[in-house]
Amino acid sequence: MMRTRRHSWTLSKANGYGAILLVLSLMLVSACDNTVEPIAEDRIDAVAVYGFLDMRTDRQVVRLESLRSTILDQTPEAGDLRVRSIKVGTATFQEWSDSLATNEAGDPISVFVANFTPEAGAEYRLEVSRDGDIIAEARTLVPEQPRFLIDPAEGDEDNRTQTLYLLGINGAPEIVFVHYTVIDIGESEPETISVSYGRLSETPITEANLKVNYWSDRFNVMNQLGRDLDESGVQFRRIELSFDLPGPEWFNPTQTTVSSGLGFFGSVGQYRYTWDLDAETVAAMGWIDSQ
């Protein structure tokens, strides 16, 4: 197994989900019962796994912690561990490389990385093994991509809106953005300005709707361009919706998703949709239609 170079890395730097994992790791380890039967001296087979598959990146990371080192005050080498992931129902698998890393406090941690992007709707199994024996296993089902429907835009120039529908969600969409790609006055290169719509639900849902307010979004876009609302000449190129969709594991995170061990292993999907704006809506925004 190839060991990558030592570097500084921490889950909490990756995104907000990493910060949640940091809290979970502290909760799960502190909840361990130290009265359990001692682990044999010649075995290093008690590990906790913390991580998730992330559709937003092509670099996946999990962190391993030795429960044996907590009990015996020893730190086992990560080099004798093997981590791989399998796309369930296929012959597709990924070998993960171990990496010595440090957290924000400068303490050493053991992480494994793999270069791939998980697929929407696919189930993955993560295996941690030593000397050919699987010592921890976890599964996650990456959320399916919801179906996307859209109503015609309605309202006048000062109240132009359009309702978007997401069906078959099985989760709680969050980090929702509507992205406007435009070309500023006197410029030739397009730029994308993102308007936040927060989250669509605090709890898992099966469908949702989002009303895009083009009037307020126009104000945000023009403000970020440094333009007054009545300035003309901005070219509209593209509109896109994006959101994150955490898997079902995130809604009961203190229940371990790792068999033969402790920890948390989940997934986060990210989905994008684009559509054409009708000429009336583009005109109501005060922009030139360059779709």
C-alpha positions as CSV (number, residue, x, y, z in Angstrom):
1,M,0.0,0.0,0.0
2,M,1.4,3.4,-1.0
3,R,1.5,6.0,1.8
4,T,1.1,9.6,0.7
5,R,3.1,12.4,2.1
6,R,2.4,13.9,5.5
7,H,0.1,16.9,5.3
8,S,-2.3,19.0,7.4
9,W,-5.9,18.0,7.0
10,T,-9.0,18.0,9.1
11,L,-12.6,17.0,8.5
12,S,-13.9,20.3,9.9
13,K,-12.0,22.1,7.1
14,A,-13.8,20.2,4.4
15,N,-17.3,21.5,5.0
16,G,-20.0,21.8,7.5
17,Y,-20.6,18.0,7.5
18,G,-17.1,17.5,8.7
19,A,-17.7,19.6,11.7
20,I,-20.7,17.4,12.6
21,L,-18.4,14.3,12.2
22,L,-15.9,15.8,14.6
23,V,-18.7,16.2,17.3
24,L,-19.9,12.6,16.6
25,S,-16.5,11.2,17.0
26,L,-16.2,12.7,20.5
27,M,-19.6,11.6,21.4
28,L,-19.1,8.0,20.3
29,V,-15.7,7.5,21.8
30,S,-16.7,9.1,25.1
31,A,-19.7,6.7,25.2
32,C,-17.6,3.6,25.0
33,D,-17.9,1.3,28.0
34,N,-14.4,0.7,29.5
35,T,-15.7,-2.3,31.4
36,V,-15.9,-4.4,28.3
37,E,-13.7,-7.5,27.9
38,P,-10.1,-6.4,27.3
39,I,-8.8,-6.7,23.8
40,A,-6.0,-9.2,23.4
41,E,-2.5,-7.6,23.3
42,D,-1.7,-9.1,19.9
43,R,-4.8,-7.8,18.2
44,I,-5.4,-4.4,16.6
45,D,-8.9,-5.0,15.4
46,A,-11.1,-2.4,17.1
47,V,-11.5,0.7,15.0
48,A,-13.9,3.6,14.6
49,V,-14.7,4.9,11.2
50,Y,-15.7,8.5,10.5
51,G,-16.5,9.8,7.0
52,F,-18.9,10.1,4.2
53,L,-19.0,9.8,0.4
54,D,-19.3,13.3,-1.1
55,M,-20.7,13.8,-4.7
56,R,-19.3,17.4,-4.6
57,T,-15.7,16.3,-4.9
58,D,-13.6,13.6,-6.6
59,R,-11.5,13.0,-3.5
60,Q,-13.1,10.9,-0.8
61,V,-11.7,10.8,2.8
62,V,-12.4,8.7,5.9
63,R,-10.8,8.9,9.3
64,L,-9.9,5.9,11.4
65,E,-9.5,5.8,15.1
66,S,-8.2,2.9,17.1
67,L,-10.3,2.0,20.1
68,R,-7.6,-0.3,21.3
69,S,-5.2,2.7,21.6
70,T,-7.8,4.4,23.9
71,I,-7.9,1.4,26.2
72,L,-4.3,0.4,26.1
73,D,-2.8,3.8,25.6
74,Q,-1.0,2.7,22.4
75,T,-1.2,3.9,18.8
76,P,-1.2,1.2,16.1
77,E,0.3,1.9,12.7
78,A,-2.3,2.6,10.0
79,G,0.0,0.9,7.4
80,D,-1.2,-2.6,8.4
81,L,-4.8,-1.6,7.6
82,R,-6.5,-1.9,4.2
83,V,-9.5,0.2,3.2
84,R,-11.5,-0.3,0.1
85,S,-15.0,0.6,-1.1
86,I,-17.2,-1.5,-3.3
87,K,-20.1,-0.3,-5.4
88,V,-22.8,-2.8,-4.3
89,G,-24.1,-5.0,-7.1
90,T,-21.1,-4.4,-9.4
91,A,-17.5,-5.4,-9.6
92,T,-16.4,-1.8,-9.2
93,F,-14.2,-1.2,-6.2
94,Q,-11.6,1.4,-5.0
95,E,-8.5,0.9,-2.9
96,W,-8.0,3.7,-0.4
97,S,-4.5,5.0,0.4
98,D,-3.5,5.8,3.9
99,S,-2.1,9.2,4.8
100,L,-0.5,10.6,7.9
101,A,-2.2,13.9,8.7
102,T,-2.8,16.4,11.5
103,N,-5.9,18.1,12.8
104,E,-6.3,21.7,13.6
105,A,-4.7,21.2,17.0
106,G,-1.7,19.6,15.5
107,D,-2.5,16.1,16.7
108,P,-1.8,13.2,14.4
109,I,-4.8,11.5,12.8
110,S,-5.1,8.6,10.4
111,V,-7.0,9.2,7.2
112,F,-7.6,7.2,4.1
113,V,-8.3,8.8,0.7
114,A,-9.6,7.6,-2.7
115,N,-10.1,9.5,-5.9
116,F,-13.5,8.9,-7.3
117,T,-17.0,10.6,-7.3
118,P,-19.9,8.5,-5.9
119,E,-22.9,8.1,-8.1
120,A,-26.4,9.2,-7.3
121,G,-28.6,6.3,-6.2
122,A,-25.7,3.9,-5.8
123,E,-25.0,1.9,-2.6
124,Y,-21.4,1.6,-1.4
125,R,-19.8,-0.7,1.1
126,L,-16.7,0.3,2.9
127,E,-14.4,-2.4,4.3
128,V,-11.5,-2.0,6.8
129,S,-9.4,-5.1,7.0
130,R,-6.2,-6.3,8.6
131,D,-4.2,-9.4,7.5
132,G,-7.0,-10.3,5.2
133,D,-9.7,-10.1,7.9
134,I,-12.5,-7.5,7.7
135,I,-12.6,-5.7,11.1
136,A,-15.1,-3.0,10.3
137,E,-17.7,-2.6,7.5
138,A,-20.1,0.2,6.7
139,R,-22.7,0.9,4.0
140,T,-24.3,4.0,2.6
141,L,-26.9,4.6,-0.1
142,V,-26.2,7.8,-2.0
143,P,-29.5,9.7,-2.4
144,E,-31.3,9.4,-5.7
145,Q,-31.5,12.5,-7.9
146,P,-35.0,14.0,-7.4
147,R,-37.2,14.6,-10.4
148,F,-37.4,18.2,-11.4
149,L,-40.6,20.0,-12.6
150,I,-41.2,23.7,-13.2
151,D,-44.3,26.0,-13.5
152,P,-44.4,28.9,-16.0
153,A,-43.2,32.1,-14.5
154,E,-45.9,34.5,-13.4
155,G,-46.4,38.0,-12.1
156,D,-45.5,41.4,-13.3
157,E,-42.1,43.1,-13.3
158,D,-42.1,43.9,-9.6
159,N,-43.3,40.5,-8.5
160,R,-42.0,38.0,-11.1
161,T,-41.8,34.5,-9.6
162,Q,-41.5,30.9,-10.7
163,T,-42.2,27.7,-8.8
164,L,-39.9,24.7,-9.0
165,Y,-40.8,21.2,-7.8
166,L,-38.6,18.4,-6.5
167,L,-40.2,15.0,-6.3
168,G,-38.9,11.7,-4.9
169,I,-36.5,13.5,-2.5
170,N,-36.1,11.1,0.5
171,G,-34.2,13.7,2.5
172,A,-34.0,17.3,3.4
173,P,-32.5,19.6,0.7
174,E,-30.1,22.2,2.1
175,I,-27.5,24.7,0.9
176,V,-29.9,25.7,-1.8
177,F,-28.7,28.2,-4.4
178,V,-30.0,29.7,-7.6
179,H,-27.1,30.6,-9.9
180,Y,-27.2,33.4,-12.5
181,T,-24.6,33.4,-15.2
182,V,-24.4,36.9,-16.8
183,I,-22.0,39.1,-18.7
184,D,-21.6,42.5,-17.1
185,I,-21.8,45.8,-19.0
186,G,-18.7,46.3,-21.0
187,E,-17.3,42.9,-20.2
188,S,-16.8,39.8,-22.5
189,E,-16.5,37.0,-20.1
190,P,-19.4,35.5,-18.2
191,E,-19.5,35.3,-14.4
192,T,-21.8,33.4,-12.1
193,I,-23.5,35.0,-9.2
194,S,-25.2,32.7,-6.6
195,V,-28.2,33.6,-4.6
196,S,-28.9,31.6,-1.4
197,Y,-32.3,30.1,-0.7
198,G,-31.2,28.4,2.5
199,R,-32.7,25.0,3.2
200,L,-36.0,23.5,2.1
201,S,-36.7,21.4,5.2
202,E,-35.3,20.6,8.6
203,T,-36.5,17.0,8.4
204,P,-36.7,14.3,5.7
205,I,-39.4,15.0,3.1
206,T,-40.4,13.3,-0.2
207,E,-41.2,16.4,-2.2
208,A,-40.7,20.1,-2.0
209,N,-41.3,23.3,-4.0
210,L,-39.2,26.4,-4.2
211,K,-40.6,29.7,-5.4
212,V,-37.8,31.7,-7.2
213,N,-38.3,35.4,-6.7
214,Y,-36.8,37.0,-9.8
215,W,-37.3,40.5,-8.5
216,S,-35.3,40.1,-5.3
217,D,-32.7,37.9,-7.2
218,R,-32.3,40.7,-9.7
219,F,-31.5,43.1,-6.9
220,N,-28.9,40.7,-5.5
221,V,-27.2,40.1,-8.8
222,M,-27.1,43.8,-9.8
223,N,-25.8,44.6,-6.3
224,Q,-23.0,42.1,-6.6
225,L,-22.1,43.5,-10.0
226,G,-21.9,46.9,-8.5
227,R,-24.7,48.1,-10.8
228,D,-27.9,50.2,-10.2
229,L,-31.2,48.4,-10.9
230,D,-32.0,50.8,-13.7
231,E,-28.7,50.2,-15.6
232,S,-29.1,48.3,-18.8
233,G,-26.8,46.2,-20.9
234,V,-26.3,43.1,-18.6
235,Q,-26.5,39.9,-20.7
236,F,-28.3,36.9,-19.2
237,R,-26.7,33.6,-20.2
238,R,-27.9,30.8,-17.9
239,I,-29.8,29.9,-14.7
240,E,-29.2,26.9,-12.5
241,L,-30.5,25.4,-9.2
242,S,-28.2,23.5,-6.9
243,F,-28.6,21.9,-3.5
244,D,-27.1,19.3,-1.2
245,L,-29.0,16.2,-0.1
246,P,-27.6,14.4,2.9
247,G,-28.3,10.6,3.1
248,P,-30.7,9.2,5.7
249,E,-27.9,8.4,8.1
250,W,-27.5,12.1,9.0
251,F,-30.9,12.2,10.6
252,N,-30.0,9.7,13.3
253,P,-26.2,10.3,13.4
254,T,-25.6,9.0,16.9
255,Q,-26.6,5.5,15.8
256,T,-23.5,3.9,14.4
257,T,-23.6,2.9,10.7
258,V,-20.5,0.8,11.1
259,S,-20.8,-2.9,11.8
260,S,-18.1,-4.7,13.9
261,G,-17.0,-1.2,15.1
262,L,-18.1,2.3,15.9
263,G,-18.3,5.5,14.0
264,F,-20.4,7.1,11.3
265,F,-20.4,6.5,7.5
266,G,-22.8,8.3,5.3
267,S,-23.2,10.2,2.0
268,V,-24.0,13.6,0.6
269,G,-25.4,14.2,-2.8
270,Q,-25.4,17.4,-4.8
271,Y,-27.7,18.0,-7.7
272,R,-28.0,20.6,-10.3
273,Y,-30.8,21.6,-12.7
274,T,-31.0,24.2,-15.4
275,W,-33.9,25.6,-17.4
276,D,-34.6,28.4,-20.0
277,L,-36.0,31.7,-18.8
278,D,-38.8,33.0,-21.1
279,A,-38.3,36.3,-22.9
280,E,-40.8,38.1,-20.7
281,T,-39.0,37.1,-17.5
282,V,-35.6,38.1,-18.9
283,A,-37.1,41.5,-19.9
284,A,-38.6,41.9,-16.5
285,M,-35.1,41.5,-15.0
286,G,-33.9,44.3,-17.3
287,W,-31.4,42.1,-19.0
288,I,-30.5,41.2,-22.6
289,D,-31.4,37.6,-23.5
290,S,-28.2,35.8,-24.5
291,Q,-29.2,32.3,-23.6
